């Protein structure tokens, strides 16, 4: 029988439901007293912390005291070492050379230019520009500027690179005076006592004056006075806000921002400085806008940048202790003529821009001089406007074969030996036996032979066979002697090829030798120095480097040679050099494989020489001395003679008909007899 639950219903009785209980957490026995660290522990910690603080304070205080004593001692030592401010203004290792042209005007500078200036007398615009650029709190700090350092660090962090320095002007002066070659970190540590000593010993104006005189500002200018005169032709007392800003802008990078190198970069940097001056209250808005609208410009002398090659050459003319290594400031008066220099430079640029293919690496050089050897202009290579001190000078340093430009010395020897411009000669093949080399047969440029012609025609057409015959007949010794006496100082060849210009010479040497021909046969050595004096002193320390003229050719022989050279331009290989309003004389020259092309000639007033070729001896393409060199010469002389009346050439026009001197190939017996006669008279032997 089924059980009933308590409710009287059938079924198994239900168990009572239990509510689940969570296990109780074990609780730590309660501590007596406070719930935090014990009193003893707190006291111990406090005592330990205090002890550490006291130790650190003790160490810091004593370190500071010791550091202060060391710094103070170092500052006192530096103070005692510092000379008077006046002695620190000029810090150059050597002096300067100011070069004057033939009219007494400055055209170039060498060495470290320097003229004293002071903060009190310099233009206020210049002082303000320097302070605004380099140290805006200059008058408010003690040589070290924590605010400036913090500002620079913040600017550099924002930019992610170094864009601003925190050095004060005093620190920069210390660097210029004592630590210029010291590493940055070491310098910053070592310069602290010097900075403090300078601030203690010198006034702010004296520190600024040292800076204004010591700073290098490009183009050899040491200090702001020298820079103002170098770039603007005026004193630092008189510079405008725009000029002051350009000068101050040079402090960041003198070579990069030198206006003689890149005037646009210099003006852009100056505009930044003008903005700083306006921002700091040194310029009103109107003055700042005016300075931006009218940026600084170079003086005429500085912008011309003429005579760089000439200046380098003439600096080597005197003793180094008075020129390149001078410890004084000297003034060098020269023969340089800026008008003629511009004539040569523009002529060269004109020909290369109109008649030479773009991108050509061909080079050229020009020398212009007076008949007495006074060098008036010199172009040592293309792009002469950018010529800087020390560049390779192709007019004075390049040794090249003159080719047929050497022939005037051969014919001069012939004329001195009694030959006549109208003597008849025969242009025909010739073979000479050269000891050690065997047979040698010179050929004409055209590979053709003209037969019976006059000596003048042979010279006019630059006939090689006749030149060799003349040289062999009068003797190579006589040819070499005349060339050397006229100014070719290099060793000359011994063999028969001497007559064809295989010996090397410079353009300056050749042009000077031609000047001797124009100068009635008297040697005219090139010279460029008139005198040298100390700056501000009229005492001549060194006179001219001109050498006294030496008779080499008799006037009649020289006059006949001038006539023959005039025929080269009038009717011969140099016709492209003809001038429209005056007579001229000259000679072309082209070396083997056309590695060098020359034209050298003169009027009654000036001598000019032109060389053209490649620096690496690559042959010229389609160029001979009668081509582009003759055209460069013509363009140069057209400009050189602008406004000058024509001057006649000192030539002797031959009037007596010549007699035929037979060629050996036509009449060997007559040739041998004539050779023996001339050899007996002149001590020479050879073939004619």
C-alpha angles and dihedrals in degrees: 000000000000121000119241122221123237089274090061091250121129124250139067115320115253123238117238112262116245122213110231114242126209117235113257118247117243109247123209114240111266116261120231118246127002123009092225131068115314121265092249092053092048092050090048092052092048092050091048093050091048091050092052091048091049091049093048091046090048092049094042093047093049092043089050091047092048091044090048091050091049092046091045092049092047090048092050090048091049090046090055091049096051114101124214113293092246091063091057099056098086111048101161122136092212140011134255139254121216112197120211126197126229090280094051097255122134113252104159144014133209132184124017111327114213138171122167120250133169134210091241094056102033119098111282087228090059094048091047093048092052094047093045090051103039110022120003092181094047094127094045106053136067096238095288118071115201091179091053092047091050091048091050092048091051092049092048092049091051091049095042090229141054107289101145135035127215098208116124124223088255090055091049090051090051089051092050092047104040116359108040093124097039125107116259101250094041090047094052091053097044096044095060096086091044091051091051091045092051092049088051097045104035133049120239089254091054093049090049091047091054089051093048090053100039101047115104111227105182135263091062093300114144110193133359097279092056090044093050090052093042096051105025105021092236141094122272085242091070107040119130124232090262092050092044090052092050091050093048090048090062091068091077097054116353096187096043096046100035104131091219088062101039117000093182093054090048092051092048091052090047090055089058090052091049088055091053091049091051093046092052094046100253093117130035118232090255094050091047092051090048091051090051092047093049106038121191117276131201120255117254092257093049095044092048091060085186128161101030093139092042091049092052091049097047092046088063092054096077133052112287094237087064097039126018095015100032117146090197134064106256137180119220117199112205144180092247118136113198092197091058090044090057089047092056095043095049092045092053092046091048095054095044093048095048106029108026122074116255114263094024114152093205113133133211139189134199134196124187121188143160120254091260091059099261104150110224103174138009132189111188096184145334122304090034092167088075095044112137131194113287100022119145108274112212091188095061107016107038112092108204137161110261096207112190091356084082093061096089087071091051093051091042087059089049093050091047087052092057104270119141129218090239097048112126119242134173123239103209138132116290133189125196128188108231112200110243093011106054128219117002123191116186116209133204120248091247093045086232132111124220100200117210112018138145123267088248092053091050090052093042093054093039094237109190098200093056093046090055091047092051091048093049092046098050092035132255090248090063092047092050092047094053093046091050094044089053091053113278098133100174122097111273129218120267099210131079091267085076087091092060096056102254092147116094124245139158125252090243092055094049094046090050091050090052088050087059090056090052090045089068093269096308118134110256108192112197113253135173108177122090097172144320126226139170113264109267093013126097094203110118110232095178129016130210121311090219115129121220112260115260121203109242104157126032111248094250094052090046091049093051090049090052088052092052090048091050088057089058090063097035099047111353144064093313101058092123087067094062116133118215100222109030142035119262138182133200150128136247124222133193123172129213112297088007094272090145131028123190142182120182123173148133148217124209089277110035143023120214132184128195128192126184131185146099123291090229094049094251108163116257116244114236094339127129131167090261091056126053096355090054090049092049088050091050094048090048094050093045089059094039092056098044107138094006120120116237116271119204120240117248093241134144111221109213114237104170114087113242126238122233116261102201123230117243090239092058098045115005094182094051089044093053092046092050091046091052092048094049091041090053092049099042102024091242134122134195144094129302 
